[in-house]
Amino acid sequence: MTVTNNVTRFLDAHKVKYEAHELPPEKLGAVEAAQHMGVPPEQVFKTIVVTREKKKPLLTARL
């Protein structure tokens, strides 16, 4: 199954090579996600999106 979302569309449009991983439905932190995928934790980015009343959303990425 191919993962398609705003992030993958952006990467595709900019010809960035990537590999999408499907994770289990339970919430995982970056370290647990890295262990599940078999990669170093420093290669995993977690994002937080905060919606604000009458303002644009804030997006932050963390290692």
Distance bins in CASP14 RR format, pairs under 12 A and 6 or more apart:
PFRMAT RR
TARGET T0000
AUTHOR 0000-0000-0000
RMODE 2
METHOD distances of the structure
MODEL  1
1 20 0 0 0 0 1 0 0 0 0 0 0
1 21 0 0 0 0 0 1 0 0 0 0 0
1 22 1 0 0 1 0 0 0 0 0 0 0
2 8 0 0 0 0 1 0 0 0 0 0 0
2 9 0 0 0 0 0 1 0 0 0 0 0
2 12 0 0 0 0 0 1 0 0 0 0 0
2 19 0 0 0 0 0 1 0 0 0 0 0
2 20 1 0 0 1 0 0 0 0 0 0 0
2 22 0 0 0 0 0 1 0 0 0 0 0
3 9 0 0 0 0 0 1 0 0 0 0 0
3 11 0 0 0 0 0 1 0 0 0 0 0
3 12 0 0 0 0 0 1 0 0 0 0 0
3 18 0 0 0 0 1 0 0 0 0 0 0
3 19 0 0 0 0 1 0 0 0 0 0 0
3 20 1 0 1 0 0 0 0 0 0 0 0
3 21 0 0 0 0 1 0 0 0 0 0 0
3 22 1 0 0 1 0 0 0 0 0 0 0
3 23 0 0 0 0 0 1 0 0 0 0 0
4 10 0 0 0 0 0 1 0 0 0 0 0
4 11 0 0 0 0 0 1 0 0 0 0 0
4 12 0 0 0 0 1 0 0 0 0 0 0
4 20 0 0 0 0 1 0 0 0 0 0 0
5 11 0 0 0 0 0 1 0 0 0 0 0
5 12 0 0 0 0 0 1 0 0 0 0 0
5 20 0 0 0 0 1 0 0 0 0 0 0
5 47 0 0 0 0 0 1 0 0 0 0 0
6 12 0 0 0 0 0 1 0 0 0 0 0
6 13 0 0 0 0 0 1 0 0 0 0 0
6 47 0 0 0 0 0 1 0 0 0 0 0
6 49 0 0 0 0 0 1 0 0 0 0 0
6 59 0 0 0 0 0 1 0 0 0 0 0
7 13 0 0 0 0 0 1 0 0 0 0 0
7 14 0 0 0 0 0 1 0 0 0 0 0
7 16 0 0 0 0 0 1 0 0 0 0 0
7 18 0 0 0 0 1 0 0 0 0 0 0
7 20 0 0 0 0 1 0 0 0 0 0 0
7 45 0 0 0 0 0 1 0 0 0 0 0
7 47 0 0 0 0 1 0 0 0 0 0 0
7 49 0 0 0 0 0 1 0 0 0 0 0
7 59 0 0 0 0 0 1 0 0 0 0 0
7 61 0 0 0 0 0 1 0 0 0 0 0
8 14 0 0 0 0 0 1 0 0 0 0 0
8 16 0 0 0 0 1 0 0 0 0 0 0
8 17 0 0 0 0 0 1 0 0 0 0 0
8 18 1 0 0 1 0 0 0 0 0 0 0
8 19 0 0 0 0 0 1 0 0 0 0 0
8 20 1 0 0 1 0 0 0 0 0 0 0
8 21 0 0 0 0 0 1 0 0 0 0 0
9 16 0 0 0 0 0 1 0 0 0 0 0
9 18 0 0 0 0 0 1 0 0 0 0 0
9 20 0 0 0 0 0 1 0 0 0 0 0
10 16 0 0 0 0 1 0 0 0 0 0 0
10 18 0 0 0 0 0 1 0 0 0 0 0
11 17 0 0 0 0 1 0 0 0 0 0 0
11 18 1 0 1 0 0 0 0 0 0 0 0
11 19 0 0 0 0 0 1 0 0 0 0 0
11 20 0 0 0 0 1 0 0 0 0 0 0
12 18 0 0 0 0 1 0 0 0 0 0 0
12 20 0 0 0 0 0 1 0 0 0 0 0
18 43 0 0 0 0 0 1 0 0 0 0 0
18 45 0 0 0 0 0 1 0 0 0 0 0
19 37 0 0 0 0 1 0 0 0 0 0 0
19 38 0 0 0 0 0 1 0 0 0 0 0
19 39 0 0 0 0 1 0 0 0 0 0 0
19 43 0 0 0 0 0 1 0 0 0 0 0
20 37 0 0 0 0 0 1 0 0 0 0 0
21 28 0 0 0 0 0 1 0 0 0 0 0
21 33 0 0 0 0 1 0 0 0 0 0 0
21 34 0 0 0 0 0 1 0 0 0 0 0
21 35 0 0 0 0 0 1 0 0 0 0 0
21 36 1 0 0 1 0 0 0 0 0 0 0
21 37 1 0 1 0 0 0 0 0 0 0 0
21 38 0 0 0 0 1 0 0 0 0 0 0
21 39 0 0 0 0 1 0 0 0 0 0 0
21 43 0 0 0 0 0 1 0 0 0 0 0
21 44 0 0 0 0 1 0 0 0 0 0 0
22 28 0 0 0 0 0 1 0 0 0 0 0
22 33 0 0 0 0 0 1 0 0 0 0 0
22 36 0 0 0 0 1 0 0 0 0 0 0
22 37 0 0 0 0 1 0 0 0 0 0 0
23 29 0 0 0 0 1 0 0 0 0 0 0
23 30 0 0 0 0 0 1 0 0 0 0 0
23 32 0 0 0 0 1 0 0 0 0 0 0
23 33 1 0 0 1 0 0 0 0 0 0 0
23 34 0 0 0 0 0 1 0 0 0 0 0
23 35 0 0 0 0 0 1 0 0 0 0 0
23 36 1 0 0 1 0 0 0 0 0 0 0
23 37 1 0 0 1 0 0 0 0 0 0 0
23 38 0 0 0 0 0 1 0 0 0 0 0
23 44 0 0 0 0 0 1 0 0 0 0 0
23 46 0 0 0 0 0 1 0 0 0 0 0
24 32 0 0 0 0 1 0 0 0 0 0 0
24 33 0 0 0 0 1 0 0 0 0 0 0
24 35 0 0 0 0 0 1 0 0 0 0 0
24 36 1 0 0 1 0 0 0 0 0 0 0
24 37 0 0 0 0 0 1 0 0 0 0 0
26 32 0 0 0 0 1 0 0 0 0 0 0
26 33 0 0 0 0 0 1 0 0 0 0 0
26 36 0 0 0 0 0 1 0 0 0 0 0
27 33 0 0 0 0 1 0 0 0 0 0 0
27 46 0 0 0 0 0 1 0 0 0 0 0
28 34 0 0 0 0 1 0 0 0 0 0 0
28 35 0 0 0 0 1 0 0 0 0 0 0
28 36 1 0 0 1 0 0 0 0 0 0 0
28 37 0 0 0 0 1 0 0 0 0 0 0
28 41 0 0 0 0 0 1 0 0 0 0 0
28 44 0 0 0 0 1 0 0 0 0 0 0
28 46 0 0 0 0 1 0 0 0 0 0 0
29 35 0 0 0 0 1 0 0 0 0 0 0
29 36 0 0 0 0 1 0 0 0 0 0 0
29 37 0 0 0 0 0 1 0 0 0 0 0
29 41 0 0 0 0 1 0 0 0 0 0 0
29 44 0 0 0 0 1 0 0 0 0 0 0
29 45 0 0 0 0 0 1 0 0 0 0 0
29 46 1 0 0 1 0 0 0 0 0 0 0
29 47 0 0 0 0 0 1 0 0 0 0 0
29 48 0 0 0 0 0 1 0 0 0 0 0
29 62 0 0 0 0 1 0 0 0 0 0 0
29 63 0 0 0 0 0 1 0 0 0 0 0
30 36 0 0 0 0 0 1 0 0 0 0 0
30 37 0 0 0 0 0 1 0 0 0 0 0
30 39 0 0 0 0 0 1 0 0 0 0 0
30 40 0 0 0 0 0 1 0 0 0 0 0
30 41 1 0 1 0 0 0 0 0 0 0 0
30 42 0 0 0 0 1 0 0 0 0 0 0
30 43 0 0 0 0 1 0 0 0 0 0 0
30 44 1 0 1 0 0 0 0 0 0 0 0
30 45 1 0 0 1 0 0 0 0 0 0 0
30 46 1 0 1 0 0 0 0 0 0 0 0
30 47 0 0 0 0 0 1 0 0 0 0 0
30 48 0 0 0 0 0 1 0 0 0 0 0
30 61 0 0 0 0 0 1 0 0 0 0 0
30 62 1 0 0 1 0 0 0 0 0 0 0
30 63 1 0 0 1 0 0 0 0 0 0 0
31 37 0 0 0 0 0 1 0 0 0 0 0
31 38 0 0 0 0 0 1 0 0 0 0 0
31 39 0 0 0 0 0 1 0 0 0 0 0
31 40 0 0 0 0 0 1 0 0 0 0 0
31 41 1 0 1 0 0 0 0 0 0 0 0
31 42 0 0 0 0 0 1 0 0 0 0 0
31 43 0 0 0 0 0 1 0 0 0 0 0
31 44 1 0 0 1 0 0 0 0 0 0 0
31 46 0 0 0 0 1 0 0 0 0 0 0
31 62 0 0 0 0 0 1 0 0 0 0 0
31 63 0 0 0 0 0 1 0 0 0 0 0
32 38 0 0 0 0 0 1 0 0 0 0 0
32 39 0 0 0 0 0 1 0 0 0 0 0
32 41 0 0 0 0 1 0 0 0 0 0 0
32 44 0 0 0 0 1 0 0 0 0 0 0
32 46 0 0 0 0 0 1 0 0 0 0 0
33 39 0 0 0 0 1 0 0 0 0 0 0
33 40 0 0 0 0 0 1 0 0 0 0 0
33 41 0 0 0 0 1 0 0 0 0 0 0
33 43 0 0 0 0 1 0 0 0 0 0 0
33 44 1 0 1 0 0 0 0 0 0 0 0
33 45 0 0 0 0 1 0 0 0 0 0 0
33 46 1 0 0 1 0 0 0 0 0 0 0
33 47 0 0 0 0 0 1 0 0 0 0 0
33 62 0 0 0 0 0 1 0 0 0 0 0
33 63 0 0 0 0 0 1 0 0 0 0 0
34 40 1 0 0 1 0 0 0 0 0 0 0
34 41 1 0 1 0 0 0 0 0 0 0 0
34 42 0 0 0 0 1 0 0 0 0 0 0
34 43 1 0 0 1 0 0 0 0 0 0 0
34 44 1 0 1 0 0 0 0 0 0 0 0
34 45 0 0 0 0 0 1 0 0 0 0 0
34 46 0 0 0 0 0 1 0 0 0 0 0
34 63 0 0 0 0 1 0 0 0 0 0 0
35 41 0 0 0 0 1 0 0 0 0 0 0
35 43 0 0 0 0 0 1 0 0 0 0 0
35 44 0 0 0 0 1 0 0 0 0 0 0
36 44 0 0 0 0 1 0 0 0 0 0 0
37 43 0 0 0 0 1 0 0 0 0 0 0
37 44 1 0 0 1 0 0 0 0 0 0 0
38 44 0 0 0 0 1 0 0 0 0 0 0
39 45 0 0 0 0 0 1 0 0 0 0 0
40 63 0 0 0 0 0 1 0 0 0 0 0
41 62 0 0 0 0 0 1 0 0 0 0 0
41 63 1 0 0 1 0 0 0 0 0 0 0
42 62 0 0 0 0 0 1 0 0 0 0 0
42 63 1 0 1 0 0 0 0 0 0 0 0
43 63 0 0 0 0 1 0 0 0 0 0 0
44 61 0 0 0 0 0 1 0 0 0 0 0
44 62 0 0 0 0 1 0 0 0 0 0 0
44 63 1 0 0 1 0 0 0 0 0 0 0
45 59 0 0 0 0 0 1 0 0 0 0 0
45 60 0 0 0 0 0 1 0 0 0 0 0
45 61 1 0 1 0 0 0 0 0 0 0 0
45 62 1 0 0 1 0 0 0 0 0 0 0
45 63 1 0 0 1 0 0 0 0 0 0 0
46 59 0 0 0 0 0 1 0 0 0 0 0
46 60 0 0 0 0 1 0 0 0 0 0 0
46 61 1 0 0 1 0 0 0 0 0 0 0
46 62 1 0 1 0 0 0 0 0 0 0 0
46 63 1 0 0 1 0 0 0 0 0 0 0
47 57 0 0 0 0 0 1 0 0 0 0 0
47 58 0 0 0 0 0 1 0 0 0 0 0
47 59 1 0 0 1 0 0 0 0 0 0 0
47 60 1 0 0 1 0 0 0 0 0 0 0
47 61 1 0 1 0 0 0 0 0 0 0 0
47 62 1 0 0 1 0 0 0 0 0 0 0
47 63 0 0 0 0 0 1 0 0 0 0 0
48 57 0 0 0 0 0 1 0 0 0 0 0
48 58 0 0 0 0 1 0 0 0 0 0 0
48 59 1 0 0 1 0 0 0 0 0 0 0
48 60 1 0 1 0 0 0 0 0 0 0 0
48 61 0 0 0 0 1 0 0 0 0 0 0
48 62 1 0 0 1 0 0 0 0 0 0 0
49 56 0 0 0 0 0 1 0 0 0 0 0
49 57 1 0 1 0 0 0 0 0 0 0 0
49 58 1 0 0 1 0 0 0 0 0 0 0
49 59 1 0 1 0 0 0 0 0 0 0 0
49 60 0 0 0 0 1 0 0 0 0 0 0
49 61 0 0 0 0 0 1 0 0 0 0 0
50 56 0 0 0 0 0 1 0 0 0 0 0
50 57 1 0 0 1 0 0 0 0 0 0 0
50 58 1 0 1 0 0 0 0 0 0 0 0
50 59 1 0 0 1 0 0 0 0 0 0 0
50 60 1 0 0 1 0 0 0 0 0 0 0
51 57 1 0 1 0 0 0 0 0 0 0 0
51 58 0 0 0 0 1 0 0 0 0 0 0
51 59 0 0 0 0 0 1 0 0 0 0 0
52 58 1 0 0 1 0 0 0 0 0 0 0
52 59 0 0 0 0 0 1 0 0 0 0 0
END
